[in-house]
């Protein structure tokens, strides 16, 4: 007669099936708190798996000998030192380029400013600025060349930056006056009275260079019989320019 089989296994399987069914039913129909707990348990399980994997990766060097670890450390130290030296070299090169660019820009700005000043003094460009206007009306006799030269010289002494006669001729370093028929010749151009001289510079200094005792104005009025008026202006426009002349004989002295 066959022995009866134990039935506890059937009960176990049945219990497991019932448990899974209850879990599934809970997930489908469970309360909000039960669903939250289930999700938290799932997240906790995932985090545990990730931590185990990271721990296994961190233990990569765990099986190495001490000498091997020292060699790895030395290699890493050498790499860091080379990287530091390369960084220092690049920073030094950057600073040198910045300094060189700054010096080049300063030299260029200085050269441009000097060229601008020389162009003004040589009468090559129109200019504007504060200054004075001198108007000379002839009397019974003509105005002498010497009187006009005195005015030009005093204006230069008072730091005049530009001088123009009758809106026609720009006075420069090599300018010259000569007597002419019906007036005076300035650099070959006949100027007729009244003579209007416009000067750019500090108005007060320029006026002072004309009005001192026995100065140009007194000479014109007493000896030439002329009438002279001086106006101090906030803006004087000088439009006449000279043509640039290239030196033929003179050359720069490179030893100076």
Helices and strands as residue ranges (DSSP letters): H 8-29, H 32-58, G 59-61, H 66-121, E 127-137, H 145-157, E 162-165, E 169-171, E 177-180, E 183-186, E 189-191, E 195-200, H 203-211, H 216-223, E 227-238
